[in-house]
Amino acid sequence: MANSTQLKTKPATETTQRAAMMAIVAPALGWLIPGAGHMIQKRWIRGALLLVSIGTLFVLGLMMQGHIYRANGGDILDILGFIGDLGAGGMYIVTLALNGGQGAIAFAIADYGTKFMIVAGLLNFIAIADAYHIAIGKKQ
Amino acid sequence: MTVQLTHFSAAFVFALFASIVFGITHRETTRDMIRYGLYCFGMFLGGVLVAGWAMWLIRR
């Protein structure tokens, strides 16, 4: 009797543990690489579209000589800009490592580029939340 | 390598990619995702056009 109960509960426990693990791994991976949080849960097309959309916005922002914000404790808009940029995860880290995004916002296109990168990060935050909702079963 | 976009093309690119992400993340089924993405895209570009014409009228 005890053995049959153990057999029934073991797979259920494993599934719960896997879901709990996925609820941590998917958002973390999604932050590092946009769309990867969906791909690891076998939502390949959604993940690919998110990667292309967020990635293209960020790269276009860089190519438009947008400015990337670093961690700072100064002006509130600079802090918000940093939070937005940080959402891009791996792309933000690589850009900082390569010393990119150092342009001064001297003309309109560079300003658009700066906003593109901030919005790419903010959109990735939404994608991370979506990956989490899929992981906990709130969304298909 | 630098890219020079006009105001409208920048708005178009922005609307396109933001709408894709909104569509995927805000709806459950594929059909609803496409419909919501198209709705967002229309609202983004429509907003740009309306705001543009409003500014043109204010300038007069």
N, CA and C atoms of all chains as a GROMACS GRO file, in nm:
protein
  600
    1MET      N    1   0.083  -0.121   0.000
    1MET     CA    2   0.000   0.000   0.000
    1MET      C    3   0.086   0.125   0.000
    2ALA      N    4   0.183   0.121   0.092
    2ALA     CA    5   0.273   0.237   0.102
    2ALA      C    6   0.353   0.253  -0.026
    3ASN      N    7   0.393   0.136  -0.085
    3ASN     CA    8   0.472   0.143  -0.208
    3ASN      C    9   0.393   0.203  -0.323
    4SER      N   10   0.265   0.164  -0.336
    4SER     CA   11   0.184   0.217  -0.446
    4SER      C   12   0.160   0.368  -0.429
    5THR      N   13   0.147   0.414  -0.306
    5THR     CA   14   0.131   0.558  -0.281
    5THR      C   15   0.257   0.633  -0.322
    6GLN      N   16   0.373   0.571  -0.289
    6GLN     CA   17   0.500   0.633  -0.326
    6GLN      C   18   0.513   0.642  -0.477
    7LEU      N   19   0.471   0.536  -0.546
    7LEU     CA   20   0.481   0.534  -0.692
    7LEU      C   21   0.393   0.642  -0.755
    8LYS      N   22   0.277   0.665  -0.693
    8LYS     CA   23   0.185   0.765  -0.750
    8LYS      C   24   0.236   0.906  -0.727
    9THR      N   25   0.291   0.932  -0.608
    9THR     CA   26   0.330   1.069  -0.572
    9THR      C   27   0.465   1.109  -0.630
   10LYS      N   28   0.551   1.010  -0.658
   10LYS     CA   29   0.685   1.045  -0.704
   10LYS      C   30   0.686   1.122  -0.837
   11PRO      N   31   0.612   1.072  -0.941
   11PRO     CA   32   0.612   1.149  -1.066
   11PRO      C   33   0.550   1.287  -1.049
   12ALA      N   34   0.445   1.296  -0.965
   12ALA     CA   35   0.381   1.426  -0.943
   12ALA      C   36   0.479   1.523  -0.877
   13THR      N   37   0.557   1.472  -0.782
   13THR     CA   38   0.656   1.556  -0.716
   13THR      C   39   0.763   1.601  -0.815
   14GLU      N   40   0.806   1.507  -0.899
   14GLU     CA   41   0.907   1.541  -1.000
   14GLU      C   42   0.856   1.649  -1.094
   15THR      N   43   0.729   1.635  -1.137
   15THR     CA   44   0.670   1.736  -1.227
   15THR      C   45   0.664   1.872  -1.160
   16THR      N   46   0.625   1.874  -1.033
   16THR     CA   47   0.618   2.000  -0.959
   16THR      C   48   0.757   2.063  -0.946
   17GLN      N   49   0.855   1.977  -0.915
   17GLN     CA   50   0.991   2.028  -0.902
   17GLN      C   51   1.042   2.084  -1.034
   18ARG      N   52   1.009   2.013  -1.142
   18ARG     CA   53   1.052   2.058  -1.275
   18ARG      C   54   0.988   2.193  -1.310
   19ALA      N   55   0.858   2.205  -1.277
   19ALA     CA   56   0.788   2.331  -1.304
   19ALA      C   57   0.847   2.445  -1.221
   20ALA      N   58   0.880   2.414  -1.096
   20ALA     CA   59   0.939   2.517  -1.009
   20ALA      C   60   1.075   2.559  -1.061
   21MET      N   61   1.152   2.461  -1.109
   21MET     CA   62   1.284   2.492  -1.165
   21MET      C   63   1.269   2.575  -1.292
   22MET      N   64   1.172   2.537  -1.376
   22MET     CA   65   1.150   2.610  -1.501
   22MET      C   66   1.106   2.754  -1.474
   23ALA      N   67   1.032   2.775  -1.365
   23ALA     CA   68   0.986   2.910  -1.330
   23ALA      C   69   1.102   3.002  -1.296
   24ILE      N   70   1.216   2.943  -1.264
   24ILE     CA   71   1.336   3.024  -1.235
   24ILE      C   72   1.426   3.031  -1.359
   25VAL      N   73   1.445   2.915  -1.422
   25VAL     CA   74   1.538   2.907  -1.535
   25VAL      C   75   1.488   2.986  -1.657
   26ALA      N   76   1.358   2.971  -1.690
   26ALA     CA   77   1.306   3.036  -1.812
   26ALA      C   78   1.318   3.188  -1.807
   27PRO      N   79   1.276   3.255  -1.698
   27PRO     CA   80   1.294   3.400  -1.694
   27PRO      C   81   1.441   3.442  -1.697
   28ALA      N   82   1.526   3.366  -1.627
   28ALA     CA   83   1.670   3.401  -1.623
   28ALA      C   84   1.731   3.391  -1.762
   29LEU      N   85   1.699   3.280  -1.830
   29LEU     CA   86   1.752   3.260  -1.965
   29LEU      C   87   1.692   3.362  -2.062
   30GLY      N   88   1.563   3.392  -2.041
   30GLY     CA   89   1.496   3.492  -2.125
   30GLY      C   90   1.556   3.630  -2.109
   31TRP      N   91   1.603   3.659  -1.991
   31TRP     CA   92   1.669   3.789  -1.969
   31TRP      C   93   1.803   3.793  -2.042
   32LEU      N   94   1.877   3.681  -2.031
   32LEU     CA   95   2.011   3.676  -2.091
   32LEU      C   96   2.003   3.680  -2.244
   33ILE      N   97   1.914   3.600  -2.300
   33ILE     CA   98   1.895   3.596  -2.446
   33ILE      C   99   1.745   3.613  -2.472
   34PRO      N  100   1.702   3.725  -2.529
   34PRO     CA  101   1.559   3.746  -2.553
   34PRO      C  102   1.497   3.630  -2.631
   35GLY      N  103   1.385   3.580  -2.581
   35GLY     CA  104   1.316   3.470  -2.649
   35GLY      C  105   1.359   3.332  -2.604
   36ALA      N  106   1.474   3.323  -2.538
   36ALA     CA  107   1.525   3.191  -2.497
   36ALA      C  108   1.437   3.129  -2.388
   37GLY      N  109   1.372   3.212  -2.308
   37GLY     CA  110   1.281   3.162  -2.205
   37GLY      C  111   1.162   3.090  -2.265
   38HIS      N  112   1.122   3.132  -2.385
   38HIS     CA  113   1.013   3.064  -2.456
   38HIS      C  114   1.066   2.939  -2.527
   39MET      N  115   1.185   2.953  -2.585
   39MET     CA  116   1.240   2.840  -2.661
   39MET      C  117   1.267   2.720  -2.571
   40ILE      N  118   1.314   2.745  -2.448
   40ILE     CA  119   1.344   2.634  -2.358
   40ILE      C  120   1.215   2.560  -2.317
   41GLN      N  121   1.102   2.628  -2.336
   41GLN     CA  122   0.973   2.564  -2.308
   41GLN      C  123   0.903   2.518  -2.435
   42LYS      N  124   0.985   2.505  -2.540
   42LYS     CA  125   0.941   2.453  -2.670
   42LYS      C  126   0.842   2.542  -2.742
   43ARG      N  127   0.842   2.672  -2.710
   43ARG     CA  128   0.764   2.770  -2.789
   43ARG      C  129   0.862   2.832  -2.888
   44TRP      N  130   0.897   2.752  -2.989
   44TRP     CA  131   1.006   2.790  -3.079
   44TRP      C  132   0.976   2.915  -3.160
   45ILE      N  133   0.857   2.920  -3.220
   45ILE     CA  134   0.825   3.032  -3.308
   45ILE      C  135   0.813   3.162  -3.229
   46ARG      N  136   0.743   3.155  -3.116
   46ARG     CA  137   0.730   3.273  -3.031
   46ARG      C  138   0.868   3.323  -2.986
   47GLY      N  139   0.951   3.227  -2.944
   47GLY     CA  140   1.085   3.263  -2.899
   47GLY      C  141   1.167   3.328  -3.010
   48ALA      N  142   1.158   3.269  -3.130
   48ALA     CA  143   1.234   3.324  -3.243
   48ALA      C  144   1.185   3.464  -3.278
   49LEU      N  145   1.053   3.483  -3.277
   49LEU     CA  146   0.999   3.617  -3.308
   49LEU      C  147   1.042   3.719  -3.203
   50LEU      N  148   1.042   3.678  -3.077
   50LEU     CA  149   1.086   3.770  -2.971
   50LEU      C  150   1.234   3.804  -2.987
   51LEU      N  151   1.313   3.701  -3.018
   51LEU     CA  152   1.457   3.724  -3.038
   51LEU      C  153   1.481   3.823  -3.151
   52VAL      N  154   1.415   3.800  -3.263
   52VAL     CA  155   1.434   3.887  -3.380
   52VAL      C  156   1.385   4.029  -3.349
   53SER      N  157   1.267   4.041  -3.288
   53SER     CA  158   1.209   4.173  -3.263
   53SER      C  159   1.292   4.253  -3.165
   54ILE      N  160   1.321   4.194  -3.050
   54ILE     CA  161   1.395   4.266  -2.946
   54ILE      C  162   1.540   4.288  -2.989
   55GLY      N  163   1.598   4.183  -3.049
   55GLY     CA  164   1.737   4.194  -3.096
   55GLY      C  165   1.753   4.301  -3.202
   56THR      N  166   1.661   4.304  -3.299
   56THR     CA  167   1.671   4.403  -3.406
   56THR      C  168   1.655   4.545  -3.352
   57LEU      N  169   1.561   4.564  -3.260
   57LEU     CA  170   1.543   4.698  -3.202
   57LEU      C  171   1.672   4.744  -3.132
   58PHE      N  172   1.731   4.652  -3.055
   58PHE     CA  173   1.852   4.689  -2.981
   58PHE      C  174   1.968   4.719  -3.076
   59VAL      N  175   1.989   4.631  -3.174
   59VAL     CA  176   2.101   4.650  -3.267
   59VAL      C  177   2.080   4.776  -3.352
   60LEU      N  178   1.956   4.798  -3.397
   60LEU     CA  179   1.929   4.921  -3.473
   60LEU      C  180   1.958   5.044  -3.388
   61GLY      N  181   1.920   5.037  -3.260
   61GLY     CA  182   1.949   5.148  -3.169
   61GLY      C  183   2.098   5.176  -3.161
   62LEU      N  184   2.177   5.069  -3.154
   62LEU     CA  185   2.323   5.088  -3.152
   62LEU      C  186   2.373   5.148  -3.282
   63MET      N  187   2.320   5.096  -3.395
   63MET     CA  188   2.364   5.145  -3.527
   63MET      C  189   2.320   5.289  -3.552
   64MET      N  190   2.217   5.333  -3.481
   64MET     CA  191   2.174   5.473  -3.493
   64MET      C  192   2.252   5.563  -3.397
   65GLN      N  193   2.360   5.505  -3.342
   65GLN     CA  194   2.450   5.575  -3.249
   65GLN      C  195   2.378   5.620  -3.123
   66GLY      N  196   2.287   5.534  -3.075
   66GLY     CA  197   2.219   5.562  -2.950
   66GLY      C  198   2.313   5.551  -2.832
   67HIS      N  199   2.272   5.611  -2.724
   67HIS     CA  200   2.353   5.611  -2.602
   67HIS      C  201   2.305   5.500  -2.510
   68ILE      N  202   2.398   5.430  -2.449
   68ILE     CA  203   2.359   5.324  -2.354
   68ILE      C  204   2.393   5.373  -2.212
   69TYR      N  205   2.298   5.354  -2.123
   69TYR     CA  206   2.315   5.405  -1.986
   69TYR      C  207   2.385   5.302  -1.899
   70ARG      N  208   2.476   5.352  -1.815
   70ARG     CA  209   2.542   5.266  -1.717
   70ARG      C  210   2.478   5.286  -1.581
   71ALA      N  211   2.512   5.199  -1.487
   71ALA     CA  212   2.459   5.214  -1.351
   71ALA      C  213   2.498   5.352  -1.298
   72ASN      N  214   2.400   5.424  -1.247
   72ASN     CA  215   2.430   5.559  -1.199
   72ASN      C  216   2.332   5.597  -1.088
   73GLY      N  217   2.369   5.694  -1.012
   73GLY     CA  218   2.282   5.741  -0.904
   73GLY      C  219   2.250   5.888  -0.920
   74GLY      N  220   2.249   5.932  -1.045
   74GLY     CA  221   2.229   6.074  -1.070
   74GLY      C  222   2.086   6.111  -1.105
   75ASP      N  223   2.071   6.164  -1.226
   75ASP     CA  224   1.941   6.211  -1.272
   75ASP      C  225   1.841   6.095  -1.281
   76ILE      N  226   1.716   6.122  -1.244
   76ILE     CA  227   1.614   6.015  -1.243
   76ILE      C  228   1.594   5.955  -1.383
   77LEU      N  229   1.603   6.039  -1.487
   77LEU     CA  230   1.586   5.987  -1.624
   77LEU      C  231   1.702   5.895  -1.663
   78ASP      N  232   1.822   5.928  -1.612
   78ASP     CA  233   1.938   5.840  -1.639
   78ASP      C  234   1.920   5.705  -1.570
   79ILE      N  235   1.866   5.710  -1.447
   79ILE     CA  236   1.843   5.584  -1.373
   79ILE      C  237   1.739   5.500  -1.446
   80LEU      N  238   1.631   5.565  -1.490
   80LEU     CA  239   1.527   5.492  -1.564
   80LEU      C  240   1.581   5.437  -1.696
   81GLY      N  241   1.666   5.515  -1.760
   81GLY     CA  242   1.730   5.469  -1.884
   81GLY      C  243   1.815   5.346  -1.859
   82PHE      N  244   1.886   5.345  -1.747
   82PHE     CA  245   1.969   5.229  -1.711
   82PHE      C  246   1.881   5.106  -1.688
   83ILE      N  247   1.769   5.126  -1.616
   83ILE     CA  248   1.679   5.013  -1.588
   83ILE      C  249   1.625   4.955  -1.719
   84GLY      N  250   1.586   5.044  -1.810
   84GLY     CA  251   1.536   4.999  -1.940
   84GLY      C  252   1.642   4.923  -2.018
   85ASP      N  253   1.762   4.980  -2.025
   85ASP     CA  254   1.872   4.914  -2.098
   85ASP      C  255   1.905   4.778  -2.037
   86LEU      N  256   1.901   4.772  -1.904
   86LEU     CA  257   1.938   4.650  -1.833
   86LEU      C  258   1.849   4.532  -1.873
   87GLY      N  259   1.726   4.561  -1.912
   87GLY     CA  260   1.633   4.456  -1.952
   87GLY      C  261   1.680   4.377  -2.072
   88ALA      N  262   1.767   4.437  -2.153
   88ALA     CA  263   1.817   4.366  -2.273
   88ALA      C  264   1.915   4.256  -2.237
   89GLY      N  265   1.954   4.246  -2.111
   89GLY     CA  266   2.032   4.134  -2.061
   89GLY      C  267   2.167   4.115  -2.128
   90GLY      N  268   2.182   4.002  -2.197
   90GLY     CA  269   2.309   3.968  -2.258
   90GLY      C  270   2.357   4.072  -2.358
   91MET      N  271   2.264   4.126  -2.435
   91MET     CA  272   2.303   4.226  -2.536
   91MET      C  273   2.359   4.351  -2.468
   92TYR      N  274   2.300   4.387  -2.354
   92TYR     CA  275   2.348   4.502  -2.278
   92TYR      C  276   2.489   4.475  -2.225
   93ILE      N  277   2.509   4.356  -2.170
   93ILE     CA  278   2.639   4.321  -2.113
   93ILE      C  279   2.747   4.320  -2.222
   94VAL      N  280   2.714   4.259  -2.337
   94VAL     CA  281   2.811   4.254  -2.447
   94VAL      C  282   2.844   4.394  -2.496
   95THR      N  283   2.741   4.478  -2.508
   95THR     CA  284   2.764   4.616  -2.555
   95THR      C  285   2.855   4.691  -2.459
   96LEU      N  286   2.831   4.675  -2.330
   96LEU     CA  287   2.918   4.741  -2.232
   96LEU      C  288   3.061   4.688  -2.242
   97ALA      N  289   3.072   4.555  -2.258
   97ALA     CA  290   3.205   4.494  -2.265
   97ALA      C  291   3.282   4.543  -2.387
   98LEU      N  292   3.210   4.567  -2.496
   98LEU     CA  293   3.275   4.614  -2.620
   98LEU      C  294   3.284   4.767  -2.623
   99ASN      N  295   3.245   4.830  -2.514
   99ASN     CA  296   3.249   4.976  -2.503
   99ASN      C  297   3.163   5.044  -2.609
  100GLY      N  298   3.051   4.982  -2.642
  100GLY     CA  299   2.961   5.042  -2.742
  100GLY      C  300   2.861   5.136  -2.677
  101GLY      N  301   2.784   5.201  -2.762
  101GLY     CA  302   2.679   5.290  -2.713
  101GLY      C  303   2.730   5.411  -2.639
  102GLN      N  304   2.846   5.460  -2.682
  102GLN     CA  305   2.906   5.574  -2.613
  102GLN      C  306   2.875   5.707  -2.679
  103GLY      N  307   2.792   5.703  -2.786
  103GLY     CA  308   2.765   5.825  -2.861
  103GLY      C  309   2.693   5.930  -2.778
  104ALA      N  310   2.730   6.056  -2.800
  104ALA     CA  311   2.657   6.165  -2.737
  104ALA      C  312   2.529   6.185  -2.818
  105ILE      N  313   2.419   6.213  -2.750
  105ILE     CA  314   2.291   6.228  -2.821
  105ILE      C  315   2.286   6.369  -2.880
  106ALA      N  316   2.352   6.385  -2.995
  106ALA     CA  317   2.367   6.520  -3.051
  106ALA      C  318   2.267   6.546  -3.163
  107PHE      N  319   2.202   6.443  -3.214
  107PHE     CA  320   2.105   6.463  -3.323
  107PHE      C  321   1.986   6.368  -3.304
  108ALA      N  322   1.880   6.395  -3.379
  108ALA     CA  323   1.752   6.326  -3.355
  108ALA      C  324   1.764   6.175  -3.369
  109ILE      N  325   1.836   6.129  -3.472
  109ILE     CA  326   1.844   5.985  -3.497
  109ILE      C  327   1.910   5.912  -3.378
  110ALA      N  328   2.013   5.976  -3.320
  110ALA     CA  329   2.079   5.916  -3.203
  110ALA      C  330   1.981   5.908  -3.086
  111ASP      N  331   1.896   6.006  -3.075
  111ASP     CA  332   1.794   6.004  -2.968
  111ASP      C  333   1.695   5.890  -2.992
  112TYR      N  334   1.654   5.871  -3.118
  112TYR     CA  335   1.566   5.758  -3.150
  112TYR      C  336   1.637   5.626  -3.114
  113GLY      N  337   1.765   5.618  -3.148
  113GLY     CA  338   1.842   5.497  -3.120
  113GLY      C  339   1.847   5.467  -2.971
  114THR      N  340   1.867   5.572  -2.892
  114THR     CA  341   1.869   5.555  -2.746
  114THR      C  342   1.736   5.499  -2.697
  115LYS      N  343   1.628   5.553  -2.750
  115LYS     CA  344   1.494   5.506  -2.711
  115LYS      C  345   1.469   5.364  -2.760
  116PHE      N  346   1.520   5.331  -2.877
  116PHE     CA  347   1.506   5.194  -2.931
  116PHE      C  348   1.566   5.094  -2.832
  117MET      N  349   1.685   5.126  -2.781
  117MET     CA  350   1.753   5.031  -2.691
  117MET      C  351   1.681   5.020  -2.558
  118ILE      N  352   1.631   5.133  -2.508
  118ILE     CA  353   1.556   5.129  -2.381
  118ILE      C  354   1.428   5.046  -2.399
  119VAL      N  355   1.358   5.071  -2.510
  119VAL     CA  356   1.233   4.998  -2.535
  119VAL      C  357   1.261   4.849  -2.557
  120ALA      N  358   1.373   4.816  -2.623
  120ALA     CA  359   1.408   4.674  -2.640
  120ALA      C  360   1.422   4.607  -2.504
  121GLY      N  361   1.486   4.675  -2.411
  121GLY     CA  362   1.500   4.620  -2.275
  121GLY      C  363   1.366   4.607  -2.205
  122LEU      N  364   1.281   4.708  -2.220
  122LEU     CA  365   1.150   4.703  -2.153
  122LEU      C  366   1.063   4.592  -2.214
  123LEU      N  367   1.071   4.577  -2.346
  123LEU     CA  368   0.994   4.470  -2.411
  123LEU      C  369   1.044   4.333  -2.363
  124ASN      N  370   1.175   4.325  -2.339
  124ASN     CA  371   1.228   4.197  -2.290
  124ASN      C  372   1.177   4.167  -2.149
  125PHE      N  373   1.156   4.271  -2.069
  125PHE     CA  374   1.096   4.248  -1.936
  125PHE      C  375   0.957   4.185  -1.952
  126ILE      N  376   0.880   4.234  -2.049
  126ILE     CA  377   0.746   4.178  -2.073
  126ILE      C  378   0.759   4.032  -2.119
  127ALA      N  379   0.856   4.006  -2.208
  127ALA     CA  380   0.877   3.870  -2.257
  127ALA      C  381   0.918   3.777  -2.143
  128ILE      N  382   0.999   3.830  -2.048
  128ILE     CA  383   1.041   3.750  -1.932
  128ILE      C  384   0.919   3.712  -1.848
  129ALA      N  385   0.831   3.809  -1.825
  129ALA     CA  386   0.709   3.783  -1.747
  129ALA      C  387   0.624   3.678  -1.818
  130ASP      N  388   0.618   3.686  -1.951
  130ASP     CA  389   0.540   3.590  -2.029
  130ASP      C  390   0.598   3.449  -2.016
  131ALA      N  391   0.732   3.440  -2.022
  131ALA     CA  392   0.798   3.309  -2.008
  131ALA      C  393   0.769   3.251  -1.869
  132TYR      N  394   0.767   3.337  -1.770
  132TYR     CA  395   0.736   3.292  -1.633
  132TYR      C  396   0.592   3.240  -1.624
  133HIS      N  397   0.499   3.312  -1.686
  133HIS     CA  398   0.359   3.270  -1.683
  133HIS      C  399   0.340   3.135  -1.754
  134ILE      N  400   0.416   3.113  -1.860
  134ILE     CA  401   0.409   2.983  -1.928
  134ILE      C  402   0.464   2.874  -1.835
  135ALA      N  403   0.574   2.907  -1.767
  135ALA     CA  404   0.639   2.808  -1.680
  135ALA      C  405   0.548   2.765  -1.564
  136ILE      N  406   0.471   2.859  -1.508
  136ILE     CA  407   0.386   2.823  -1.393
  136ILE      C  408   0.248   2.774  -1.438
  137GLY      N  409   0.227   2.770  -1.570
  137GLY     CA  410   0.102   2.715  -1.623
  137GLY      C  411  -0.013   2.814  -1.630
  138LYS      N  412   0.019   2.942  -1.610
  138LYS     CA  413  -0.087   3.043  -1.617
  138LYS      C  414  -0.124   3.074  -1.761
  139LYS      N  415  -0.031   3.046  -1.852
  139LYS     CA  416  -0.053   3.069  -1.995
  139LYS      C  417  -0.004   2.947  -2.071
  140GLN      N  418  -0.067   2.921  -2.186
  140GLN     CA  419  -0.026   2.805  -2.267
  140GLN      C  420   0.102   2.832  -2.342
  141MET      N  421   2.945   5.100  -3.840
  141MET     CA  422   2.834   5.108  -3.936
  141MET      C  423   2.717   5.185  -3.873
  142THR      N  424   2.671   5.284  -3.943
  142THR     CA  425   2.560   5.363  -3.888
  142THR      C  426   2.438   5.353  -3.979
  143VAL      N  427   2.324   5.374  -3.919
  143VAL     CA  428   2.197   5.369  -3.993
  143VAL      C  429   2.128   5.504  -3.978
  144GLN      N  430   2.079   5.557  -4.088
  144GLN     CA  431   2.004   5.682  -4.084
  144GLN      C  432   1.858   5.653  -4.123
  145LEU      N  433   1.769   5.664  -4.026
  145LEU     CA  434   1.628   5.643  -4.055
  145LEU      C  435   1.555   5.776  -4.050
  146THR      N  436   1.453   5.787  -4.135
  146THR     CA  437   1.368   5.906  -4.124
  146THR      C  438   1.277   5.889  -4.003
  147HIS      N  439   1.210   5.996  -3.966
  147HIS     CA  440   1.120   5.989  -3.851
  147HIS      C  441   1.014   5.881  -3.872
  148PHE      N  442   0.957   5.878  -3.994
  148PHE     CA  443   0.850   5.783  -4.020
  148PHE      C  444   0.901   5.640  -4.024
  149SER      N  445   1.016   5.618  -4.089
  149SER     CA  446   1.068   5.480  -4.095
  149SER      C  447   1.107   5.430  -3.956
  150ALA      N  448   1.159   5.521  -3.872
  150ALA     CA  449   1.191   5.481  -3.733
  150ALA      C  450   1.062   5.443  -3.660
  151ALA      N  451   0.957   5.522  -3.680
  151ALA     CA  452   0.828   5.491  -3.615
  151ALA      C  453   0.772   5.360  -3.667
  152PHE      N  454   0.791   5.334  -3.798
  152PHE     CA  455   0.741   5.211  -3.860
  152PHE      C  456   0.811   5.089  -3.800
  153VAL      N  457   0.944   5.095  -3.794
  153VAL     CA  458   1.022   4.984  -3.739
  153VAL      C  459   0.986   4.960  -3.593
  154PHE      N  460   0.977   5.070  -3.518
  154PHE     CA  461   0.940   5.060  -3.377
  154PHE      C  462   0.802   4.994  -3.362
  155ALA      N  463   0.705   5.042  -3.439
  155ALA     CA  464   0.569   4.990  -3.431
  155ALA      C  465   0.565   4.842  -3.466
  156LEU      N  466   0.640   4.804  -3.570
  156LEU     CA  467   0.641   4.664  -3.615
  156LEU      C  468   0.689   4.570  -3.505
  157PHE      N  469   0.806   4.598  -3.450
  157PHE     CA  470   0.865   4.506  -3.353
  157PHE      C  471   0.794   4.511  -3.218
  158ALA      N  472   0.753   4.630  -3.176
  158ALA     CA  473   0.680   4.640  -3.048
  158ALA      C  474   0.547   4.566  -3.059
  159SER      N  475   0.482   4.574  -3.176
  159SER     CA  476   0.353   4.506  -3.195
  159SER      C  477   0.369   4.354  -3.192
  160ILE      N  478   0.478   4.305  -3.250
  160ILE     CA  479   0.503   4.160  -3.247
  160ILE      C  480   0.514   4.113  -3.102
  161VAL      N  481   0.594   4.186  -3.022
  161VAL     CA  482   0.613   4.146  -2.882
  161VAL      C  483   0.482   4.159  -2.804
  162PHE      N  484   0.410   4.268  -2.826
  162PHE     CA  485   0.281   4.286  -2.757
  162PHE      C  486   0.185   4.172  -2.793
  163GLY      N  487   0.178   4.139  -2.921
  163GLY     CA  488   0.087   4.034  -2.966
  163GLY      C  489   0.118   3.901  -2.900
  164ILE      N  490   0.247   3.864  -2.896
  164ILE     CA  491   0.287   3.735  -2.840
  164ILE      C  492   0.261   3.731  -2.689
  165THR      N  493   0.291   3.840  -2.622
  165THR     CA  494   0.288   3.836  -2.474
  165THR      C  495   0.151   3.868  -2.413
  166HIS      N  496   0.064   3.932  -2.490
  166HIS     CA  497  -0.063   3.976  -2.429
  166HIS      C  498  -0.183   3.889  -2.463
  167ARG      N  499  -0.165   3.790  -2.550
  167ARG     CA  500  -0.279   3.706  -2.588
  167ARG      C  501  -0.244   3.558  -2.580
  168GLU      N  502  -0.347   3.476  -2.574
  168GLU     CA  503  -0.328   3.331  -2.551
  168GLU      C  504  -0.313   3.251  -2.679
  169THR      N  505  -0.408   3.270  -2.772
  169THR     CA  506  -0.407   3.186  -2.893
  169THR      C  507  -0.337   3.257  -3.008
  170THR      N  508  -0.294   3.177  -3.105
  170THR     CA  509  -0.221   3.233  -3.220
  170THR      C  510  -0.306   3.336  -3.294
  171ARG      N  511  -0.432   3.302  -3.314
  171ARG     CA  512  -0.523   3.392  -3.386
  171ARG      C  513  -0.536   3.527  -3.313
  172ASP      N  514  -0.555   3.519  -3.181
  172ASP     CA  515  -0.567   3.641  -3.102
  172ASP      C  516  -0.436   3.721  -3.102
  173MET      N  517  -0.324   3.649  -3.101
  173MET     CA  518  -0.193   3.717  -3.104
  173MET      C  519  -0.178   3.799  -3.231
  174ILE      N  520  -0.214   3.738  -3.345
  174ILE     CA  521  -0.202   3.808  -3.474
  174ILE      C  522  -0.295   3.928  -3.476
  175ARG      N  523  -0.419   3.906  -3.433
  175ARG     CA  524  -0.516   4.016  -3.434
  175ARG      C  525  -0.472   4.132  -3.344
  176TYR      N  526  -0.424   4.099  -3.225
  176TYR     CA  527  -0.382   4.204  -3.132
  176TYR      C  528  -0.256   4.274  -3.182
  177GLY      N  529  -0.165   4.196  -3.243
  177GLY     CA  530  -0.045   4.255  -3.301
  177GLY      C  531  -0.079   4.355  -3.410
  178LEU      N  532  -0.172   4.316  -3.497
  178LEU     CA  533  -0.214   4.407  -3.605
  178LEU      C  534  -0.283   4.531  -3.548
  179TYR      N  535  -0.363   4.510  -3.444
  179TYR     CA  536  -0.431   4.623  -3.379
  179TYR      C  537  -0.329   4.722  -3.321
  180CYS      N  538  -0.229   4.668  -3.249
  180CYS     CA  539  -0.126   4.754  -3.190
  180CYS      C  540  -0.049   4.828  -3.300
  181PHE      N  541  -0.015   4.755  -3.408
  181PHE     CA  542   0.059   4.817  -3.518
  181PHE      C  543  -0.022   4.933  -3.577
  182GLY      N  544  -0.149   4.909  -3.599
  182GLY     CA  545  -0.236   5.014  -3.652
  182GLY      C  546  -0.246   5.133  -3.558
  183MET      N  547  -0.258   5.106  -3.430
  183MET     CA  548  -0.269   5.215  -3.332
  183MET      C  549  -0.138   5.295  -3.323
  184PHE      N  550  -0.027   5.224  -3.328
  184PHE     CA  551   0.103   5.293  -3.323
  184PHE      C  552   0.117   5.388  -3.443
  185LEU      N  553   0.098   5.331  -3.564
  185LEU     CA  554   0.117   5.413  -3.684
  185LEU      C  555   0.007   5.518  -3.697
  186GLY      N  556  -0.116   5.480  -3.661
  186GLY     CA  557  -0.226   5.576  -3.664
  186GLY      C  558  -0.198   5.692  -3.569
  187GLY      N  559  -0.147   5.660  -3.451
  187GLY     CA  560  -0.112   5.763  -3.353
  187GLY      C  561  -0.006   5.859  -3.406
  188VAL      N  562   0.093   5.801  -3.476
  188VAL     CA  563   0.199   5.885  -3.535
  188VAL      C  564   0.139   5.981  -3.638
  189LEU      N  565   0.053   5.927  -3.725
  189LEU     CA  566  -0.007   6.011  -3.830
  189LEU      C  567  -0.097   6.119  -3.770
  190VAL      N  568  -0.180   6.081  -3.673
  190VAL     CA  569  -0.271   6.178  -3.610
  190VAL      C  570  -0.191   6.287  -3.538
  191ALA      N  571  -0.088   6.243  -3.463
  191ALA     CA  572  -0.005   6.341  -3.391
  191ALA      C  573   0.067   6.433  -3.490
  192GLY      N  574   0.114   6.376  -3.600
  192GLY     CA  575   0.181   6.456  -3.702
  192GLY      C  576   0.091   6.564  -3.759
  193TRP      N  577  -0.030   6.522  -3.797
  193TRP     CA  578  -0.126   6.619  -3.853
  193TRP      C  579  -0.170   6.720  -3.747
  194ALA      N  580  -0.184   6.677  -3.622
  194ALA     CA  581  -0.222   6.769  -3.514
  194ALA      C  582  -0.115   6.876  -3.496
  195MET      N  583   0.010   6.834  -3.502
  195MET     CA  584   0.119   6.933  -3.488
  195MET      C  585   0.122   7.028  -3.606
  196TRP      N  586   0.090   6.974  -3.725
  196TRP     CA  587   0.086   7.058  -3.846
  196TRP      C  588  -0.023   7.165  -3.830
  197LEU      N  589  -0.139   7.123  -3.775
  197LEU     CA  590  -0.250   7.217  -3.755
  197LEU      C  591  -0.215   7.322  -3.648
  198ILE      N  592  -0.151   7.278  -3.541
  198ILE     CA  593  -0.114   7.371  -3.433
  198ILE      C  594  -0.017   7.476  -3.485
  199ARG      N  595   0.071   7.435  -3.576
  199ARG     CA  596   0.173   7.527  -3.629
  199ARG      C  597   0.109   7.637  -3.715
  200ARG      N  598  -0.009   7.607  -3.772
  200ARG     CA  599  -0.075   7.704  -3.862
  200ARG      C  600  -0.130   7.823  -3.786
   0.00000   0.00000   0.00000
